[in-house]
Amino acid sequence: MERKEIDLREGTLILRLQDLKRRSATLFKADLKDGKLYVRKRGKKLEILHEINKVPTNVEVDLSQVDIDEIEELAITWNVFTRKFCLYLNGEKLAETELSYWESPSYIA
């Protein structure tokens, strides 16, 4: 598997998921020199941490209205220049929010 460097300023992360039925799971974790990017499932919530230059943005998405068995692909996009963050499930946008580095957490649903 080819390893690519993640640009925390802007990018796209696509995760192909096999099973989201587990109560808690870390779906993606990257600890980099300039920051972090984590995607975790806790119960019926999806938690995403985007941190750049030691300033975090936390995003929490409620999945209680989503059929977990139908989720095959999760994608997130971020851009610190436009301050935009989006979450897609199976190619359809589920949520969009503004990245806010001074307010934590930022909730979207």
C-alpha positions as YAML, in Angstrom:
chain: A
units: angstrom
residues:
- id: 1
  name: MET
  ca: [0.00, 0.00, 0.00]
- id: 2
  name: GLU
  ca: [1.40, 3.38, -0.99]
- id: 3
  name: ARG
  ca: [1.69, 5.86, 1.86]
- id: 4
  name: LYS
  ca: [0.83, 9.45, 1.04]
- id: 5
  name: GLU
  ca: [1.49, 12.50, 3.16]
- id: 6
  name: ILE
  ca: [-1.65, 14.23, 4.40]
- id: 7
  name: ASP
  ca: [-2.00, 17.98, 3.91]
- id: 8
  name: LEU
  ca: [-3.93, 19.27, 6.90]
- id: 9
  name: ARG
  ca: [-4.58, 22.60, 5.15]
- id: 10
  name: GLU
  ca: [-6.80, 21.04, 2.51]
- id: 11
  name: GLY
  ca: [-7.60, 17.55, 1.41]
- id: 12
  name: THR
  ca: [-9.93, 14.61, 1.08]
- id: 13
  name: LEU
  ca: [-9.96, 11.40, 3.08]
- id: 14
  name: ILE
  ca: [-11.96, 8.44, 1.77]
- id: 15
  name: LEU
  ca: [-12.50, 5.41, 4.01]
- id: 16
  name: ARG
  ca: [-14.00, 2.19, 2.70]
- id: 17
  name: LEU
  ca: [-15.80, 0.69, 5.66]
- id: 18
  name: GLN
  ca: [-16.57, -2.96, 6.27]
- id: 19
  name: ASP
  ca: [-18.43, -2.85, 9.56]
- id: 20
  name: LEU
  ca: [-19.64, 0.07, 11.65]
- id: 21
  name: LYS
  ca: [-21.69, -2.03, 14.04]
- id: 22
  name: ARG
  ca: [-19.00, -1.97, 16.72]
- id: 23
  name: ARG
  ca: [-19.89, 0.47, 19.48]
- id: 24
  name: SER
  ca: [-16.52, 2.24, 19.39]
- id: 25
  name: ALA
  ca: [-13.76, 2.18, 16.81]
- id: 26
  name: THR
  ca: [-10.96, 4.38, 15.54]
- id: 27
  name: LEU
  ca: [-11.51, 4.54, 11.78]
- id: 28
  name: PHE
  ca: [-8.53, 6.73, 10.94]
- id: 29
  name: LYS
  ca: [-5.69, 8.27, 12.92]
- id: 30
  name: ALA
  ca: [-2.82, 10.45, 11.70]
- id: 31
  name: ASP
  ca: [-0.39, 12.19, 14.04]
- id: 32
  name: LEU
  ca: [1.75, 14.55, 11.99]
- id: 33
  name: LYS
  ca: [4.36, 17.18, 12.74]
- id: 34
  name: ASP
  ca: [1.88, 20.00, 12.03]
- id: 35
  name: GLY
  ca: [-1.22, 18.46, 13.58]
- id: 36
  name: LYS
  ca: [-3.65, 15.55, 13.76]
- id: 37
  name: LEU
  ca: [-6.59, 14.03, 11.94]
- id: 38
  name: TYR
  ca: [-8.74, 11.43, 13.71]
- id: 39
  name: VAL
  ca: [-12.02, 9.79, 12.73]
- id: 40
  name: ARG
  ca: [-13.72, 7.78, 15.49]
- id: 41
  name: LYS
  ca: [-17.07, 6.12, 16.01]
- id: 42
  name: ARG
  ca: [-18.48, 6.23, 19.53]
- id: 43
  name: GLY
  ca: [-21.92, 4.73, 19.91]
- id: 44
  name: LYS
  ca: [-24.20, 6.42, 17.37]
- id: 45
  name: LYS
  ca: [-21.85, 9.36, 16.88]
- id: 46
  name: LEU
  ca: [-19.00, 9.99, 14.51]
- id: 47
  name: GLU
  ca: [-16.27, 12.20, 15.95]
- id: 48
  name: ILE
  ca: [-13.70, 13.94, 13.79]
- id: 49
  name: LEU
  ca: [-10.72, 15.91, 15.09]
- id: 50
  name: HIS
  ca: [-8.82, 18.18, 12.73]
- id: 51
  name: GLU
  ca: [-5.92, 19.91, 14.42]
- id: 52
  name: ILE
  ca: [-3.39, 22.15, 12.74]
- id: 53
  name: ASN
  ca: [-0.62, 24.07, 14.50]
- id: 54
  name: LYS
  ca: [-1.98, 22.93, 17.91]
- id: 55
  name: VAL
  ca: [-5.41, 24.49, 17.29]
- id: 56
  name: PRO
  ca: [-8.19, 21.84, 17.15]
- id: 57
  name: THR
  ca: [-11.54, 21.75, 15.46]
- id: 58
  name: ASN
  ca: [-13.84, 18.99, 16.72]
- id: 59
  name: VAL
  ca: [-16.80, 17.85, 14.67]
- id: 60
  name: GLU
  ca: [-19.46, 15.47, 15.95]
- id: 61
  name: VAL
  ca: [-22.11, 13.90, 13.70]
- id: 62
  name: ASP
  ca: [-25.15, 12.02, 15.00]
- id: 63
  name: LEU
  ca: [-25.63, 8.80, 12.99]
- id: 64
  name: SER
  ca: [-28.83, 7.71, 14.73]
- id: 65
  name: GLN
  ca: [-30.92, 8.52, 11.64]
- id: 66
  name: VAL
  ca: [-28.55, 6.64, 9.30]
- id: 67
  name: ASP
  ca: [-28.73, 2.90, 8.55]
- id: 68
  name: ILE
  ca: [-25.25, 1.78, 9.64]
- id: 69
  name: ASP
  ca: [-25.51, -1.41, 7.54]
- id: 70
  name: GLU
  ca: [-25.79, 0.67, 4.37]
- id: 71
  name: ILE
  ca: [-22.60, 2.70, 4.89]
- id: 72
  name: GLU
  ca: [-19.80, 1.42, 2.66]
- id: 73
  name: GLU
  ca: [-17.79, 4.61, 2.16]
- id: 74
  name: LEU
  ca: [-17.16, 7.65, 4.30]
- id: 75
  name: ALA
  ca: [-15.40, 10.72, 2.93]
- id: 76
  name: ILE
  ca: [-14.41, 13.99, 4.53]
- id: 77
  name: THR
  ca: [-13.07, 17.09, 2.84]
- id: 78
  name: TRP
  ca: [-11.51, 20.10, 4.49]
- id: 79
  name: ASN
  ca: [-10.04, 23.41, 3.43]
- id: 80
  name: VAL
  ca: [-8.64, 25.84, 5.99]
- id: 81
  name: PHE
  ca: [-8.48, 28.63, 3.40]
- id: 82
  name: THR
  ca: [-12.24, 28.55, 2.79]
- id: 83
  name: ARG
  ca: [-12.88, 27.17, 6.33]
- id: 84
  name: LYS
  ca: [-15.12, 24.48, 4.84]
- id: 85
  name: PHE
  ca: [-15.57, 20.94, 6.16]
- id: 86
  name: CYS
  ca: [-17.87, 18.34, 4.56]
- id: 87
  name: LEU
  ca: [-18.82, 14.76, 5.39]
- id: 88
  name: TYR
  ca: [-20.13, 12.32, 2.77]
- id: 89
  name: LEU
  ca: [-21.62, 8.87, 3.25]
- id: 90
  name: ASN
  ca: [-21.73, 6.65, 0.15]
- id: 91
  name: GLY
  ca: [-21.07, 9.71, -2.01]
- id: 92
  name: GLU
  ca: [-23.93, 11.82, -0.64]
- id: 93
  name: LYS
  ca: [-23.25, 14.91, 1.47]
- id: 94
  name: LEU
  ca: [-24.49, 14.34, 4.99]
- id: 95
  name: ALA
  ca: [-23.09, 17.46, 6.62]
- id: 96
  name: GLU
  ca: [-21.24, 20.69, 5.95]
- id: 97
  name: THR
  ca: [-19.84, 23.18, 8.43]
- id: 98
  name: GLU
  ca: [-17.33, 25.96, 8.75]
- id: 99
  name: LEU
  ca: [-14.01, 25.03, 10.32]
- id: 100
  name: SER
  ca: [-13.70, 27.07, 13.47]
- id: 101
  name: TYR
  ca: [-10.36, 27.03, 15.19]
- id: 102
  name: TRP
  ca: [-11.39, 29.10, 18.17]
- id: 103
  name: GLU
  ca: [-14.65, 27.37, 19.07]
- id: 104
  name: SER
  ca: [-14.55, 23.76, 20.16]
- id: 105
  name: PRO
  ca: [-16.52, 21.65, 19.54]
- id: 106
  name: SER
  ca: [-18.40, 22.57, 16.35]
- id: 107
  name: TYR
  ca: [-21.48, 20.37, 16.04]
- id: 108
  name: ILE
  ca: [-23.05, 19.39, 12.75]
- id: 109
  name: ALA
  ca: [-25.91, 17.02, 11.94]
...
